[in-house]
Amino acid sequence: MRAKVGDRYVLEELSARGWHLGGEGSGHLLALDKHTTGDGIVSALQVLQAVRRQKASLAELLRDVELFPQTLLNVR
């Protein structure tokens, strides 16, 4: 699902759909079962918890993730 840019709009979409996890391309993550704003510390703790639960390194867990470059272009 796509929402307008901004945590506020992501939060609105998550709430409307009953979802708990969302984010933006900028890296802001919302985990509604933990917090209602894009909090980097909460996101980092969630990643660390997943790493520990899986008993694997972060590098191993990200092995199959394919990164795509992003370009920001301002247009008048």
C-alpha positions in Angstrom: 0.0 0.0 0.0 1.3 3.5 -0.8 0.6 6.6 1.3 1.5 10.2 1.1 5.0 11.1 2.3 5.1 11.5 6.1 4.8 9.3 9.2 1.3 10.8 9.7 0.0 9.4 6.5 1.6 6.0 7.0 0.1 5.9 10.4 -3.3 6.7 9.0 -3.1 3.9 6.4 -1.8 1.4 9.0 -4.6 2.3 11.4 -7.3 2.1 8.7 -6.2 -1.4 7.7 -5.4 -2.8 11.1 -1.8 -3.3 10.2 1.1 -3.0 12.6 4.2 -2.4 10.5 4.9 0.2 7.8 7.6 2.6 6.7 8.9 5.1 4.2 11.6 5.1 1.7 13.6 7.4 3.9 14.0 4.6 6.4 11.4 5.7 8.9 9.7 2.6 10.3 6.5 2.4 12.3 5.8 -0.6 14.5 2.4 0.1 16.0 2.6 -2.7 18.5 5.6 -0.9 20.0 5.2 2.9 19.2 3.1 5.3 17.2 5.9 7.3 15.6 8.9 6.4 13.4 11.4 5.9 16.1 14.9 4.8 15.1 15.8 3.4 18.5 12.7 1.2 18.6 13.5 0.0 15.0 17.1 -0.8 15.9 15.9 -2.8 19.0 13.4 -4.7 16.8 16.2 -5.6 14.4 18.5 -6.8 17.2 15.7 -8.9 18.6 15.1 -10.6 15.3 18.8 -11.3 14.9 19.0 -12.9 18.3 15.7 -14.8 17.8 17.0 -16.3 14.5 20.4 -17.1 16.0 22.1 -15.7 12.9 24.2 -12.7 12.1 22.7 -9.6 10.5 24.8 -10.3 7.4 23.3 -13.8 7.1 19.8 -12.6 7.5 20.3 -9.9 4.8 22.1 -12.2 2.4 19.2 -12.4 0.0 18.2 -8.7 0.2 18.7 -6.9 -3.1 19.3 -3.2 -2.8 18.0 -0.8 -5.4 19.5 2.7 -5.9 17.2 5.7 -5.2 17.3 9.0 -7.0 15.6 12.2 -5.7 14.8 14.7 -8.4 13.2 18.0 -7.5 11.0 19.4 -10.3 9.6 22.9 -10.4 
